[in-house]
Amino acid sequence: MIKNTQRFEPFSKNPISLIGEKGEWLGKFELDLGEEELRRLYRDLVAARLLDERLLLLQRSGKTSFAMEAAGHEGIQIAIAHAVKRGFDWLFPYYRDHGLALALGVPAVEIFGENLATRADPAKGRQMPNHPGSKKLNVFTVASPIASHVPPATGAAISAKIQGTGQVVVTSFGDGATSEGDWHAAVNFAAAQGAPIVFVAENNRYAISVDLPKQTGSENIAIKAKAYGMPGYYVDGMDVLASYYVMQEAIEHARSGAGPVLVEALVYRYGPHSSADDDRLYRPKEEVEYWKQRDPILRFQRFLERQGLWSDEWGAEVRQEAEEELAEALAAAEAAGPVPEIWMFEDVYKDMLWPQLEQQRLLEEELGL
Ligand SMILES: Cc1ncc(C[n+]2csc(CCOP(=O)(O)OP(=O)(O)O)c2C)c(N)n1
């Protein structure tokens, strides 16, 4: 369904881009974001990158067991956070979306607490590292099994439609997730039900070591939307403005009652798949270097320079403020202390059966409680 406000053509051959390599505005419409909003986008991009670096350091220093880097994904992630109604719409993110969670307003202390399994973690240490969520902000806790969060996201969107809440659901996942049966079932059912949901593929071209041509015979991921009966947008996910405007259009489409949208955001992950992977085994260093030259933060900085909104002092200030906020949050998360083991018996059963009661008793004995 084409609306008057539509700016972009679905199913474009090339990814939609609004910022050129030198920071020039390529849009065929007037930029309608104010100075403050542009500055907020930059701040959130930087904070996401710094959070990513800190989470890796926690793993490297043995404080947590696992890290999944997201550097290179920030453009689309920050765009999503700025395009949704925060705290009102529902988010079903995936394990690389900690920068998205932060930009949505999930407190950094909770994100660190989740990674360290301290009392600062609202999930009480029950999740793997890099699996944040926020009940308060309608951010569904990250689920490890690939694409398993996509059917519940469709379910939430159908529920919002039936109840007439006006909420939109945005769910994100990697390119590999689009090969899963769960993914196809969820996308198909969402279209059949006219559910207000935007599916976002953060396509970094690899599912661990498996590259996209081994995942699909389609020319890209966005084109799959055609068969399901919804618009499919193909966007440069390392261009925060293109990602923002495409997400805004997709969310408006879903909110207007016109049904779901699929967005494919082309990104690149600079780091390995996870702290348990060696990417040198399956991709050339030159490829990684090529994409680092197209860094979303650097590109947006060049754009701000051209808009007269940049100074090195301001850039340094933004970085320092974000560093300080993260350092403070990390200190608070560590100071909260580890989650007591005995908490594992809470919240799961209304009334525990005898095997759990016995296990609880044995653990209490072991811990001298
Ligand atoms: C159902 C399932 N199969 C396999 C895995 C192991 N696994 C973890 S991440 C991953 C790759 C997913 O790639 P993609 O969806 O492209 O996301 P990316 O990690 O590239 O961001 C795999 C196969 C899993 N977690 N769940």
PDBQT file of the ligand as one rigid body, heavy atoms in Angstrom, charges set to zero:
ROOT
HETATM    1  C1  LIG A 401      18.586 -22.468  16.347  1.00  0.00    +0.000 C 
HETATM    2  C2  LIG A 401      20.040 -22.181  16.478  1.00  0.00    +0.000 A 
HETATM    3  N1  LIG A 401      20.940 -22.763  15.658  1.00  0.00    +0.000 NA
HETATM    4  C3  LIG A 401      22.249 -22.487  15.775  1.00  0.00    +0.000 A 
HETATM    5  C4  LIG A 401      22.696 -21.628  16.739  1.00  0.00    +0.000 A 
HETATM    6  C5  LIG A 401      24.190 -21.305  16.868  1.00  0.00    +0.000 C 
HETATM    7  N2  LIG A 401      24.422 -19.942  16.366  1.00  0.00    +0.000 N 
HETATM    8  C6  LIG A 401      24.570 -18.920  17.197  1.00  0.00    +0.000 A 
HETATM    9  S1  LIG A 401      24.774 -17.481  16.389  1.00  0.00    +0.000 SA
HETATM   10  C7  LIG A 401      24.679 -18.217  14.885  1.00  0.00    +0.000 A 
HETATM   11  C8  LIG A 401      24.807 -17.426  13.624  1.00  0.00    +0.000 C 
HETATM   12  C9  LIG A 401      23.661 -16.534  13.352  1.00  0.00    +0.000 C 
HETATM   13  O1  LIG A 401      23.977 -15.661  12.312  1.00  0.00    +0.000 OA
HETATM   14  P1  LIG A 401      23.094 -14.422  11.924  1.00  0.00    +0.000 P 
HETATM   15  O2  LIG A 401      21.651 -14.730  12.135  1.00  0.00    +0.000 OA
HETATM   16  O3  LIG A 401      23.500 -13.991  10.565  1.00  0.00    +0.000 OA
HETATM   17  O4  LIG A 401      23.485 -13.316  12.993  1.00  0.00    +0.000 OA
HETATM   18  P2  LIG A 401      24.917 -12.664  13.265  1.00  0.00    +0.000 P 
HETATM   19  O5  LIG A 401      25.530 -13.495  14.360  1.00  0.00    +0.000 OA
HETATM   20  O6  LIG A 401      25.697 -12.711  11.997  1.00  0.00    +0.000 OA
HETATM   21  O7  LIG A 401      24.685 -11.270  13.705  1.00  0.00    +0.000 OA
HETATM   22  C10 LIG A 401      24.503 -19.592  15.035  1.00  0.00    +0.000 A 
HETATM   23  C11 LIG A 401      24.405 -20.536  13.911  1.00  0.00    +0.000 C 
HETATM   24  C12 LIG A 401      21.735 -21.042  17.603  1.00  0.00    +0.000 A 
HETATM   25  N3  LIG A 401      22.071 -20.155  18.545  1.00  0.00    +0.000 N 
HETATM   26  N4  LIG A 401      20.428 -21.325  17.432  1.00  0.00    +0.000 NA
ENDROOT
TORSDOF 0
